């Protein structure tokens, strides 16, 4: 049988979903025909979806595929991200890495990491981007919150998040939004797979002044990096660039408070925004 061409996942949300459906199906060694038989569709219909010809509109169909493949919600989460289409195409490669991540390490000097944001905080962040319509902002917020389902999986990634204390000082959305967001951080820190650390304002941490980033280690040990920027972020898996970010991350962590001290510092800022 001739090898099927691989769909380019960066061309559309439908292509992204088809690419991920095929990847997950092949990982569990199920053919298109077998998957179709399990859920009551033809192999040809499944092939059309995998080629990105259309994005499924019914949640029930995706839930059936997810259950038939035994992937514990991974396919459903991809579908929700694709359906909301609140992410730019250049961001798709990072979403793929994030979905496959075993570990996530992030440094954020300006904002709470997207995976830990509340809806109101995320909305305030997007409201600050010139040119975004209300509809675009709604979709972007929905897409960001959908990504947080990572931590509801049976086997979620382990995340270490290092934040600059200045993040808590900046009034994104106003006092009520900041209070809610910081309380959310404390709640998320109770998750067994999430560790938070804070670099205090008093720390001369010049390594962190170059901008935020996220390191994702995926199955097999490969590392992928997402670098923040004012416009489009950069996604790279180039070994030299990855190594540079790994070194910078470890340098930043040496300036951070330990976990208990970091949580106490966040609690102090909750009180400041409450009063």
C-alpha positions in Angstrom: 0.0 0.0 0.0 1.5 3.4 -0.9 2.4 5.6 2.0 -0.2 8.3 2.7 1.0 11.9 2.4 1.4 13.8 5.7 -1.0 16.7 6.2 0.8 20.0 6.8 -0.7 20.9 10.2 0.1 24.7 9.8 -2.3 25.3 7.0 -5.6 25.3 8.9 -7.4 24.2 12.1 -8.9 21.3 10.1 -5.4 20.3 9.0 -4.1 20.5 12.5 -6.9 18.2 13.8 -6.4 15.8 11.0 -2.6 15.7 11.6 -3.1 15.0 15.3 -5.8 12.4 14.7 -3.5 10.5 12.4 -0.6 10.8 14.8 -2.6 9.5 17.8 -4.2 6.7 15.7 -0.8 5.5 14.5 0.7 5.6 18.0 -1.8 3.0 19.1 -1.5 1.1 15.9 -5.1 1.3 14.7 -5.9 1.6 10.9 -8.3 4.1 9.5 -10.7 1.4 8.6 -10.6 -0.1 12.1 -11.1 3.2 13.7 -14.1 3.9 11.4 -15.5 0.5 12.1 -15.3 1.1 15.9 -17.3 4.3 15.7 -19.6 3.6 12.8 -17.8 5.5 9.9 -16.1 4.4 6.8 -12.4 4.4 6.4 -12.8 6.9 3.6 -14.6 9.3 5.8 -11.8 9.0 8.4 -9.2 9.6 5.7 -10.9 12.8 4.6 -10.7 14.1 8.2 -7.1 13.1 8.5 -6.2 14.9 5.3 -7.7 18.1 6.8 -10.6 18.4 4.3 -13.0 19.3 7.1 -13.0 19.9 10.8 -15.6 17.7 12.7 -18.4 19.8 14.0 -19.9 17.3 16.5 -18.2 16.9 19.9 -19.8 13.4 20.2 -17.8 12.3 17.1 -14.5 13.4 18.6 -15.4 11.9 22.0 -16.0 8.6 20.2 -12.7 8.7 18.4 -10.9 9.6 21.6 -12.5 6.7 23.4 -11.9 4.3 20.6 -8.2 5.2 20.5 -7.9 5.2 24.3 -6.0 8.6 24.4 -7.6 10.0 27.6 -9.0 13.2 26.2 -5.9 14.2 24.1 -7.8 14.3 20.8 -10.8 16.1 22.4 -8.5 18.8 23.6 -6.9 19.3 20.2 -10.4 19.6 18.7 -11.4 22.2 21.2 -8.3 24.2 20.4 -8.8 23.9 16.7 -12.5 24.7 16.9 -12.0 27.9 18.9 -9.3 28.9 16.3 -8.1 31.6 18.8 -4.5 30.7 18.0 -2.4 32.0 15.2 -1.0 29.6 12.6 2.6 30.3 13.7 1.6 29.0 17.2 0.5 25.6 16.0 3.9 23.9 16.2 4.1 25.0 19.9 0.7 23.7 20.6 1.8 20.3 19.2 4.8 20.3 21.5 2.7 21.4 24.5 0.3 18.6 23.9 3.1 16.0 23.8 5.1 17.5 26.7 6.3 15.4 29.5 7.8 18.4 31.3 7.3 22.2 30.9 9.7 24.7 32.3 8.9 28.4 31.9 10.2 31.8 32.9 7.9 34.8 32.8 9.2 38.3 33.7 6.1 40.2 32.6 2.9 38.2 32.8 1.4 35.1 34.5 2.0 32.1 32.2 -0.9 31.4 29.8 -1.4 27.9 31.3 -2.0 29.5 34.7 -4.1 32.5 33.7 -7.7 33.2 34.8 -10.3 34.1 32.1 -10.5 37.8 33.3 -6.7 38.1 33.4 -6.3 36.6 29.9 -9.0 38.9 28.6 -7.3 42.0 30.1 -4.0 40.9 28.4 -5.7 40.5 25.0 -7.5 43.8 25.4 -4.1 45.4 25.4 -3.3 44.2 21.9 -4.3 46.9 19.3 -6.5 45.8 16.5 -8.1 42.7 18.1 -11.9 42.6 17.8 -14.2 41.5 20.6 -14.9 38.3 18.8 -11.1 37.6 18.3 -10.5 38.3 22.0 -13.3 35.9 23.0 -11.8 33.2 20.8 -8.3 33.8 22.1 -9.4 33.6 25.7 -11.3 30.4 25.1 -8.3 28.9 23.3 -6.0 29.8 26.2 -8.3 28.3 28.8 -8.7 25.1 26.7 -4.9 24.6 26.9 -5.2 24.4 30.6 -7.0 21.0 30.3 -3.4 19.6 30.1 -3.4 19.4 33.9 -6.7 17.4 34.1 -5.3 14.5 32.2 -4.6 11.2 33.7 -0.9 11.7 33.1 -0.3 15.5 33.0 3.0 17.1 32.3 5.2 18.2 35.2 5.5 22.0 35.1 8.0 24.3 36.8 7.0 28.0 36.5 9.4 30.7 37.6 7.9 34.2 37.7 9.4 37.6 38.3 7.8 39.3 41.4 7.1 42.3 39.1 4.3 40.2 37.5 2.3 40.6 40.7 2.9 44.3 40.9 1.5 45.1 37.5 -2.3 45.9 37.7 -3.5 43.8 34.8 -7.3 44.2 34.7 -7.4 46.0 38.0 -7.2 45.0 41.7 -10.1 42.5 41.6 -8.6 40.7 38.6 -5.2 40.6 40.2 -6.5 39.3 43.4 -8.4 36.5 41.6 -5.4 35.7 39.5 -3.0 35.4 42.4 -5.4 33.2 44.3 -5.6 31.0 41.2 -1.8 30.7 41.3 -2.0 29.4 44.8 -4.7 26.9 43.9 -2.7 25.7 40.9 0.3 25.3 43.1 -1.5 22.6 45.0 -1.5 20.5 41.9 1.1 17.7 42.4 2.6 18.4 38.9 3.0 22.2 39.3 5.8 24.0 41.1 5.9 27.8 41.3 9.0 29.9 42.2 9.3 33.7 42.4 12.4 35.8 41.6 12.1 38.7 44.1 12.4 42.3 43.1 15.6 42.5 45.1 17.4 39.9 43.0 19.8 41.3 40.4 18.7 38.6 37.9 20.0 40.0 34.6 19.6 36.6 32.9 15.9 37.1 33.1 15.8 40.5 31.4 16.0 39.0 27.9 12.4 37.9 27.8 10.1 35.0 28.7 10.2 31.5 27.3 8.9 27.9 27.8 10.9 24.7 27.4 8.9 21.5 26.6 10.5 18.1 26.8 8.4 15.7 24.7 8.4 11.9 24.5 11.8 10.6 23.6 13.6 13.4 25.3 13.5 16.0 22.5 13.3 19.6 23.7 11.3 22.4 22.0 11.4 26.1 23.0 8.9 28.8 22.7 10.3 32.3 22.9 8.1 35.3 23.7 8.3 38.4 21.6 6.2 41.6 20.9 4.9 40.1 17.7 5.0 36.5 16.7 6.7 34.2 19.2 9.5 31.9 18.0 9.3 28.1 18.2 12.6 26.2 17.8 14.1 22.8 18.4 17.6 23.7 17.3 20.0 22.0 19.8 22.2 25.1 20.2 19.3 27.4 20.8 17.6 25.0 23.2 20.8 24.6 25.1 21.2 28.4 25.5 17.7 28.6 26.9 18.3 25.7 29.3 21.4 27.4 30.7 19.5 30.7 31.0 16.6 29.0 32.8 18.9 27.4 35.4 20.7 30.7 35.9 17.3 32.4 36.6 16.3 29.7 39.0 19.3 30.3 41.2 17.9 33.8 42.0 14.4 32.4 42.8 12.9 31.9 46.3 12.3 28.3 47.3 8.8 27.0 46.7 7.5 27.7 50.2 9.0 31.2 50.2 7.6 31.8 46.8 4.0 30.9 47.8 4.3 33.1 50.9 5.4 36.0 48.6 2.3 35.4 46.4 0.1 35.4 49.5 1.6 38.8 50.5 0.6 40.2 47.1 -2.9 38.8 47.5 -3.2 40.8 50.7 -1.9 43.9 48.9 -4.5 43.7 46.2 -7.3 42.9 48.7 -6.7 46.0 50.8 
